[in-house]
Amino acid sequence: MESSSTATETARHSCLKLEIPSTNPLFVKGTWFDTHFDLSVTDGLRAWVCNATEEEVQERAAQWDQPVAEYIELAERYLGFQQPCSVYRFVDAGDDHKRLSWTFEKEGTKLEWRWKFQLAPDSQKITAGILDFLMDANISLSEEVVRKTQSLKKLKVEAEKCLEQSQRFTNEKMEFESEIYAKFLGVLNSKKAKLREHRDQLSKQGKASVDEEESTDKTESYDSGSDGKESEEEAAKNITSTSKDIPAGRGRGQKRAKRK
């Protein structure tokens, strides 16, 4: 039953170059499933393996009050990439066994997980398998780098085309704006000229009406002056006639006095 479920599960693979102080570098290869995982470690000469069954993973997860999926995800994180804040150890556990441990923090508390490895029946085969995996991963990464490089070159060409097109659009926009501004200035100047023409016409009409009013006022004042002169002449005549009458009366009175 376990083999059939393993066959249907999708496996994830990882390989970590583990550097531990005072020891040679180790290579830790992991094969991860949803409910269990397999680990193999080699120093280049010997190899050790650990097959964590579903029962063992469930038991460990229960001890840490974690779901199985979370437990496996955390183990894969620390054995897929060496975490700088974690302390790794690979020490003897007796009878050619080894114990791999690593530390991590949870809710401010430093914890340690440990798994026991047994010496592989065929260390050369395990080591060759790890090297083959690393070679395949290197080839895959190299091919991906080539694809990314080609894609980057295409993107660079497309970017240059877009930049050229953008520059062309900018130039066309500037030419269009210059043309529009020139037309607008022409229309604006024409409107200004018409406004000045209307203003001059209104100014001339206003000056003509003012001159006409002034001439009318002068004519009226001249007429009133003539009437005054005529009245003055008539008054003078009346005074003259009156003065003539007065002396005559006085002469008669004088004559009468002399008679007395």
C-alpha positions in Angstrom: 0.0 0.0 0.0 2.8 2.4 0.9 4.6 1.8 -2.4 1.5 2.4 -4.4 0.7 5.6 -2.6 4.4 6.7 -3.1 4.1 6.0 -6.8 1.0 8.3 -7.1 2.5 11.1 -5.1 4.5 13.8 -6.8 8.1 13.9 -5.4 10.1 17.1 -4.9 13.9 16.9 -4.9 16.5 19.0 -3.2 20.2 18.9 -2.7 22.1 20.9 0.0 25.8 21.5 0.3 26.0 21.5 4.1 29.1 23.2 5.5 29.7 22.4 9.2 32.6 23.8 11.1 35.6 21.5 11.6 34.2 18.9 9.1 34.3 18.4 5.4 31.4 19.6 3.4 28.4 17.2 3.2 25.8 16.8 0.5 22.3 16.2 1.7 19.8 15.0 -0.9 16.1 15.0 0.0 13.1 13.5 -1.8 10.0 15.0 -0.4 6.4 13.7 -0.5 3.2 14.9 1.1 3.3 12.5 4.1 7.0 11.3 4.3 10.5 11.9 2.9 13.8 10.2 2.2 17.2 11.6 3.0 20.7 10.6 1.9 24.0 12.2 3.0 27.5 11.7 1.6 30.9 13.1 2.4 32.3 11.7 -0.9 33.6 8.5 0.6 30.7 7.1 2.6 27.0 7.6 2.5 24.2 7.4 5.0 20.4 7.1 4.4 17.3 8.0 6.4 13.8 6.9 5.3 11.2 8.7 7.3 8.0 6.7 7.0 4.5 8.1 7.3 4.1 6.7 10.8 7.4 8.3 12.0 6.5 11.7 10.4 3.0 11.6 12.0 4.6 10.8 15.4 7.1 13.6 15.2 4.5 16.1 14.0 2.2 15.1 16.9 5.1 15.6 19.3 5.5 19.2 18.1 1.8 19.9 17.8 2.1 20.4 14.0 0.2 19.1 11.0 2.1 16.6 8.9 2.2 19.0 5.9 3.6 21.8 8.0 6.3 19.5 9.6 7.5 18.3 6.2 7.5 21.9 4.8 9.7 23.1 7.6 12.1 20.2 7.3 12.3 20.8 3.6 13.1 24.4 4.1 16.0 23.7 6.5 17.4 20.7 4.5 16.8 22.3 1.1 18.8 25.5 1.8 21.2 26.0 4.7 19.7 28.6 7.0 22.3 31.0 8.4 20.6 31.3 11.7 20.5 27.5 12.3 23.1 25.3 13.9 23.7 22.1 12.0 25.4 19.0 13.3 26.2 15.5 11.9 27.6 13.4 14.7 28.2 9.8 15.5 25.3 7.8 16.9 27.1 4.5 17.4 27.1 1.4 15.2 28.1 3.4 12.1 25.0 5.5 12.5 24.9 9.2 12.3 22.6 11.8 13.7 21.7 14.9 11.6 20.3 17.8 13.7 19.4 21.4 13.0 18.0 24.2 15.2 15.3 26.8 14.6 13.3 29.3 16.5 9.5 29.1 17.2 7.7 31.7 19.2 11.0 33.0 20.6 12.2 29.5 21.7 15.1 27.7 20.2 14.3 24.2 19.2 16.2 21.3 17.6 15.1 18.5 15.3 17.1 15.3 14.9 17.0 12.3 12.6 19.1 9.2 12.7 20.9 7.9 9.6 22.3 4.4 9.0 25.2 3.5 6.8 24.1 2.9 3.2 24.5 -0.7 1.9 26.2 0.7 -1.2 27.8 4.1 -0.5 29.2 4.3 -4.0 25.8 4.0 -5.5 24.3 6.7 -3.2 27.2 9.0 -3.9 26.9 8.5 -7.6 23.2 9.1 -7.4 23.8 12.4 -5.7 26.4 13.4 -8.2 24.1 12.5 -11.1 21.4 14.6 -9.5 23.8 17.6 -9.2 24.9 17.1 -12.8 21.4 17.0 -14.1 20.5 20.0 -12.0 23.5 21.9 -13.3 22.6 21.0 -16.9 19.0 22.1 -16.3 20.2 25.3 -14.7 22.6 25.9 -17.6 19.8 25.4 -20.1 17.5 27.7 -18.1 20.3 30.3 -18.1 20.6 30.1 -21.8 16.8 30.4 -22.2 16.8 33.4 -19.9 19.7 35.0 -21.7 18.0 34.6 -25.1 14.7 35.9 -23.6 16.7 38.8 -22.1 18.2 39.6 -25.5 14.7 39.5 -27.1 13.4 41.7 -24.4 16.3 44.1 -25.0 15.6 44.2 -28.7 11.9 44.8 -28.0 12.8 47.5 -25.5 15.0 49.3 -28.0 12.2 49.1 -30.5 9.8 50.5 -28.0 12.2 53.2 -27.1 12.7 54.1 -30.8 8.9 54.1 -31.3 8.4 56.2 -28.2 11.0 58.7 -29.4 9.2 58.9 -32.8 5.9 59.4 -31.1 7.5 62.2 -29.0 8.8 63.9 -32.1 5.5 63.6 -33.9 3.8 65.0 -30.8 6.1 68.0 -30.7 5.6 68.7 -34.4 1.9 68.4 -34.0 1.9 70.7 -31.0 4.1 73.2 -32.8 1.8 73.2 -35.8 -1.3 73.6 -33.6 0.3 76.4 -31.7 1.2 78.2 -34.9 -2.3 77.9 -36.2 -3.7 79.0 -32.8 -1.3 82.1 -32.8 -2.5 83.0 -36.3 -6.1 82.8 -35.3 -5.4 84.7 -32.1 -3.5 87.5 -33.9 -6.4 87.8 -36.4 -8.9 88.1 -33.6 -6.7 90.7 -31.9 -6.5 92.7 -35.2 -10.3 92.6 -35.5 -10.7 93.7 -31.9 -8.3 96.6 -32.5 -10.2 97.6 -35.6 -13.5 97.5 -33.7 -12.0 99.5 -30.9 -10.7 102.2 -33.3 -14.1 102.4 -35.0 -15.8 102.8 -31.6 -13.3 105.4 -30.6 -13.9 107.4 -33.9 -17.7 107.1 -33.4 -17.4 108.3 -29.9 -15.2 111.3 -30.9 -17.6 112.3 -33.6 -20.6 112.3 -31.2 -18.6 114.4 -28.8 -17.7 117.0 -31.5 -21.3 117.1 -32.6 -22.5 117.8 -29.0 -19.9 120.5 -28.6 -21.0 122.2 -31.9 -24.6 122.1 -30.7 -23.7 123.7 -27.4 -21.7 126.5 -29.2 -24.7 127.2 -31.5 -27.1 127.5 -28.6 -24.7 129.8 -26.7 -24.4 132.1 -29.8 -28.2 132.4 -30.1 -28.5 133.3 -26.5 -25.8 135.9 -26.9 -27.6 137.6 -29.8 -30.8 137.8 -27.9 -29.0 139.5 -25.0 -27.6 142.1 -27.3 -31.0 142.8 -28.8 -32.5 143.2 -25.3 -29.7 145.5 -24.3 -30.2 147.6 -27.4 -33.9 147.9 -26.7 -33.2 148.8 -23.1 -30.7 151.5 -24.3 -33.3 152.9 -26.6 -35.9 153.1 -23.8 -33.4 154.8 -21.6 -32.6 157.4 -24.3 -36.2 158.2 -24.9 -36.9 158.5 -21.3 -33.9 160.8 -20.8 -35.2 163.1 -23.6 -38.6 163.4 -21.9 -37.1 164.2 -18.5 -35.1 167.4 -19.5 -38.1 168.8 -21.3 -40.1 168.6 -18.2 -37.4 170.2 -16.1 -37.1 173.2 -18.6 -40.8 173.9 -18.2 -40.4 174.0 -14.5 -37.5 176.4 -14.6 -39.4 178.7 -16.9 -42.3 178.8 -14.5 -40.0 179.7 -11.6 -38.5 182.6 -13.5 -42.0 184.0 -14.1 -42.5 184.2 -10.4 
